[in-house]
Amino acid sequence: MLNVFIHADMAFKKKRCMERGQFSDENADDRIRRMDKLRADHYRYYTDQKWGDSLNYHLCLDSGMFGIEKCVSMIEDACKEMGSPS
C-alpha cells in the first residue's frame, strides 16, 4: 500500500473548484475549509493520526506546484518502484 497526501494552497483549490463548477466564488473559501475539516475529522477518527502530517504518508505532493497530471505520474512511478525487488 502506498499512502499519498495531495495538497495545494487555497488559491489553487479555489480555482480548481470554480473550473469544475462545484460552487460560486463568494462561498468557495468557506466550503473548501469545511470540506478539509471533514476530511481531517474522518482521517483522525479512523486512524488516530493527524491528516496532512507528512510522517503518516509515503508521498506528499503539492498539486498546485506540479499540476494534477504530474502528480498522477509521480504516484504511478512510486507504485512501480514499490513493486520492484530491491
N, C-alpha and C positions, 0 to 999 in steps of 0.2 A: 504494500500500500504506500502511496506517495501522498503526503499531507501538504497541500498547497494553500497559501493565502494570497489572494489578489486584492490589491488596494489601489486607491487613487485619491488625489486631492478633491476637495468639494467642487471646484470649478469643472474638472473633468467629469465627475459623476453627474453633475447637473446638466452639462452639455449632452452627455450620452442619454440621459433620461429624456431630455427635451427632443432629441433626434428620434428617439423611439416612440415619442408621443405618449409617454407614460403619465405626465402631468404638466401643468402650466408653470410658467416662470415664477409666479407670485407665491406658490406653495411648495416649490421644489426643495428648497433647503430644509424646511421642516419635515417633509415626507422622507427625504433621504436620511436625515438624522434619526427619525423614528424607526425606519427600516433597519438601519445599522444597530440601533439599540435592541430591537427584537432579535436580530441575528446574534448579537453578543449574549443576550439573555439565554437564547436557545443553546448556543455553544457551551456556555458556562453550566447550564442545567445538566446537559448530557455528558460533559467531560470533566467538570470541576476545574477547568482551566480558563485562562483569560483569552478571549477572542482577539486575534491580532498580535499576540505575543510571539515573536519570531522563534522563541525556544520551542514552541508547540508545533512547528511546521518544518518540513524538509526544505521547502522552497517558498520564498516570499517574493512576489513580483509587483511592480508598480505599473499598472496598465495605462496610466496617464503618461508615463515616460516611454514605455516600449510599444504601446498600442496593443489592441486585443489580439490581432493575428500573430504578432511576435510572441506574446505570452503563450498562446496556444502552441506555437512551435517549440518554445523552451520547455513547456510541460511535456510535450511529446518526446523531445530529446532526453529529458530526465527519466521518463518511463523506460525508454530504450536502454539507457545506461543501467538502470536498476535491474533489467533483465539480463545484462551481460555478466558472464562469470569474471571474477577478478583474477 
